[in-house]
Amino acid sequence: MLPVLLDLGFIKLYTFGIFLVLAFFWGAFFLWKNITLTSYKEDEVFDGLFFALFGGVFIGRLQYVMLHFEDFGYDVLRFFLINGYPGVGLTGFIFGFFLFILIFSTWRKIQFRRIVDYIIAPFFLALAVAKLGSFFSGTEIGTQTTFFISLAYPNFDGARHLTSLYESILYFLGSFWAYKLVRSIRRGNLYEGFNLIFFLWFFSFVTVIFDNIKAFRPMVRNMSFDLILGSLFLLTVSLYLIYYFRQSIWKSIRKGFSFSKRKK
């Protein structure tokens, strides 16, 4: 792995930091392309983006500090010294990001359910690039495995799962599917805001399936915080989607049953 991309002596360029910058610019560019399909003002949307990023970092940092309180204690200064005490919780960042988008939308009298559909695909893309940075920099380590697709990390025993790479690939797919859903929403096949439902389901799904093969996980009473939260959201949103698409599911079951009877 390559934690430092370029070391010039007087300055170091960290791989993960570079990928975070790339994630921001690729996500912002894709968001701009999406916004051109709408009547929203670009400057207003990007004001909301920066406001949401601030909220995401703040809430994500708060989550990280609370889950690692033994390292921070009541020292408020450590909360702000991210370079000296690095760490931002991803689930907290996502919650803060969309919460502040909602606050900004309410403030500027923008329909949240409409604008959020155009944000999801760029957000997935940014997540995918950031996870790719985690893989190349070695900031996220998988558990030990004998699986043939694995990698040995410096200072860690045995071959490890490529967890962040797997997540990155799925988030790229999520970005593609979210973009397709925007087209369905614009045609009226799905209601406005459905992309956010898809995001919650897909992100929870990825979190749940890969949580057990991550080496370092935030724990609450010997249980993974991300697994608990992801499982609750995955179950809740899955039940909602089953209810929402119940007629289509029932029709597919009936067609499959009728087809099997005809074959007999």
C-alpha positions in Angstrom: 0.0 0.0 0.0 1.0 3.6 -0.6 0.0 5.9 2.3 2.2 8.7 1.0 1.8 9.4 -2.7 4.6 12.0 -3.0 7.3 13.0 -0.4 9.3 16.1 -1.3 10.8 16.5 2.1 9.2 19.9 2.9 5.8 18.6 1.9 4.0 15.3 1.8 1.1 14.4 -0.4 -1.0 11.7 1.3 -2.7 9.2 -1.0 -6.0 9.2 0.9 -6.1 13.0 1.0 -5.5 13.2 -2.8 -8.4 10.7 -3.4 -10.6 12.8 -1.1 -9.9 15.8 -3.2 -10.6 13.8 -6.4 -13.9 12.5 -4.8 -15.0 16.1 -4.1 -14.2 17.3 -7.6 -15.7 14.3 -9.5 -18.8 14.4 -7.3 -19.1 18.2 -7.8 -18.7 17.9 -11.6 -21.3 15.1 -11.8 -23.6 17.2 -9.6 -23.2 20.1 -12.0 -24.0 17.9 -15.0 -27.2 16.7 -13.2 -28.2 20.2 -12.2 -28.1 21.3 -15.8 -31.1 19.0 -16.4 -33.1 21.1 -14.0 -34.2 24.7 -13.5 -32.2 25.1 -10.3 -29.6 27.8 -10.1 -26.1 26.3 -10.1 -24.7 28.8 -7.5 -27.5 28.1 -5.1 -27.0 24.3 -5.4 -23.3 24.6 -4.8 -23.9 26.9 -1.8 -26.0 24.1 -0.4 -23.2 21.5 -1.2 -20.6 23.4 0.8 -23.1 23.9 3.6 -23.9 20.2 3.6 -20.2 19.2 3.5 -19.6 21.3 6.6 -22.5 19.7 8.4 -21.4 16.2 7.3 -17.8 16.7 8.6 -19.1 18.2 11.9 -21.6 15.4 12.6 -19.2 12.7 11.4 -16.5 14.1 13.6 -18.9 14.1 16.5 -19.8 10.5 15.9 -16.1 9.5 15.8 -15.3 11.3 19.0 -18.2 9.7 20.8 -17.3 6.2 19.7 -13.6 6.8 20.6 -14.2 8.8 23.8 -11.3 7.1 25.6 -8.9 8.8 23.1 -10.5 12.3 23.4 -12.0 12.6 26.9 -13.4 16.1 27.6 -10.6 17.9 25.7 -12.6 20.0 23.3 -9.4 21.1 21.5 -8.8 17.5 20.3 -12.2 17.6 18.6 -11.0 20.3 16.2 -7.4 19.0 15.8 -8.2 16.6 13.0 -4.6 16.4 11.8 -3.3 15.4 15.3 -6.4 13.2 16.1 -7.7 12.1 12.7 -11.1 10.4 12.2 -14.6 11.1 10.8 -17.4 8.6 11.1 -18.9 7.8 7.7 -22.4 7.2 8.8 -22.3 10.4 10.8 -21.0 12.3 7.8 -23.8 10.9 5.6 -26.5 11.8 8.2 -25.0 15.3 8.7 -24.7 15.9 4.9 -28.3 15.1 4.1 -29.6 16.8 7.3 -27.9 20.0 6.3 -29.2 19.7 2.7 -32.7 19.5 4.2 -32.0 22.6 6.4 -30.6 24.5 3.4 -33.5 23.5 1.2 -36.0 24.6 3.8 -34.2 27.9 4.2 -34.0 28.6 0.5 -37.5 27.2 -0.2 -36.2 24.4 -2.4 -38.1 21.1 -2.6 -35.9 18.7 -0.8 -37.5 15.6 -2.3 -36.8 16.9 -5.8 -33.3 18.2 -5.4 -32.0 15.1 -3.5 -32.7 12.8 -6.5 -30.0 14.7 -8.4 -27.5 14.5 -5.5 -27.5 10.8 -4.9 -25.6 9.6 -8.0 -22.8 12.2 -7.5 -22.7 11.3 -3.8 -22.3 7.6 -4.7 -19.5 8.5 -7.1 -17.7 10.5 -4.4 -18.0 7.6 -2.0 -16.6 5.2 -4.6 -13.5 7.3 -5.3 -13.0 7.9 -1.5 -13.2 4.1 -0.9 -10.7 3.6 -3.7 -8.4 5.9 -1.9 -8.8 3.9 1.3 -7.7 0.8 -0.6 -4.6 2.3 -2.2 -3.5 4.1 1.0 -4.2 1.2 3.3 -6.3 3.2 5.7 -9.0 0.5 5.8 -7.8 -3.0 6.5 -9.8 -6.2 6.1 -9.7 -9.3 8.3 -7.3 -12.2 7.7 -8.4 -14.6 5.0 -7.2 -17.6 2.9 -9.4 -16.4 0.0 -7.4 -16.2 -3.3 -8.3 -12.6 -3.8 -6.4 -11.0 -0.9 -3.5 -8.7 -0.1 -0.7 -8.6 2.5 -0.5 -5.2 4.3 2.7 -3.9 5.8 2.8 -4.4 9.7 -0.2 -6.7 9.6 -0.1 -10.5 9.8 -1.4 -12.6 7.0 -3.3 -11.8 3.8 -6.3 -9.6 4.2 -9.7 -9.0 2.5 -9.8 -6.1 0.0 -12.8 -4.7 1.7 -12.6 -1.1 0.6 -12.0 -2.1 -3.0 -15.2 -4.2 -3.0 -17.1 -1.3 -1.5 -15.7 1.0 -4.1 -16.8 -1.2 -7.0 -20.4 -1.5 -5.5 -20.6 2.3 -5.0 -19.6 2.9 -8.6 -22.5 0.5 -9.6 -24.7 2.4 -7.1 -23.9 5.7 -8.9 -24.8 4.2 -12.2 -28.2 2.8 -10.9 -29.0 6.1 -9.1 -28.5 7.9 -12.4 -30.8 5.5 -14.2 -33.4 6.1 -11.4 -33.3 9.8 -12.0 -34.4 9.2 -15.6 -37.3 7.1 -14.3 -38.3 9.7 -11.8 -38.2 12.4 -14.5 -40.5 10.3 -16.6 -42.9 9.9 -13.7 -42.4 6.2 -13.2 -41.2 6.8 -9.6 -42.0 9.5 -7.2 -39.7 12.4 -6.3 -37.3 11.5 -3.5 -37.2 7.8 -4.4 -33.4 8.0 -5.0 -32.9 8.8 -1.3 -34.8 5.6 -0.4 -32.6 3.7 -2.9 -29.4 5.2 -1.3 -30.5 4.2 2.2 -31.2 0.7 1.1 -28.0 0.2 -1.0 -25.6 1.9 1.5 -27.1 -0.2 4.3 -26.8 -3.4 2.2 -23.1 -2.7 1.5 -22.4 -1.9 5.1 -24.0 -5.1 6.4 -22.4 -7.5 3.9 -18.8 -6.2 4.4 -18.9 -5.2 8.1 -17.7 -8.6 9.4 -14.6 -8.6 7.2 -13.3 -5.2 8.4 -10.4 -5.4 10.8 -11.2 -2.2 12.7 -14.8 -1.4 13.5 -16.4 1.1 15.9 -17.9 -1.0 18.7 -20.7 -0.4 21.2 -20.8 -3.1 24.0 -18.9 -5.6 21.8 -21.2 -5.0 18.8 -20.4 -3.2 15.7 -22.0 0.2 15.6 -22.2 0.2 11.8 -23.6 -3.3 11.7 -26.4 -2.4 14.1 -27.3 0.8 12.3 -27.0 -0.8 8.8 -29.1 -3.8 9.8 -31.9 -1.5 11.2 -32.0 0.6 8.0 -31.7 -2.4 5.7 -34.6 -4.2 7.3 -36.8 -1.1 7.6 -36.2 0.1 4.0 -36.5 -3.4 2.6 -39.9 -3.8 4.2 -41.0 -0.5 2.8 -39.8 -1.4 -0.7 -41.6 -4.7 -0.5 -44.8 -2.9 0.5 -44.4 -0.2 -2.2 -43.8 -2.7 -5.0 -46.2 -5.3 -3.6 -48.4 -5.2 -6.7 -45.5 -5.7 -9.1 -44.0 -8.5 -6.9 -47.4 -10.2 -6.8 -47.9 -10.0 -10.6 -44.4 -11.4 -11.1 -45.1 -14.3 -8.8 -48.4 -15.0 -10.5 -46.8 -14.9 -14.0 -44.0 -17.3 -12.8 -46.6 -19.7 -11.3 -48.7 -19.6 -14.5 -45.6 -20.2 -16.6 -44.5 -23.2 -14.5 -48.1 -24.7 -14.8 -48.0 -24.4 -18.6 -44.7 -26.1 -18.8 -46.1 -29.1 -16.9 
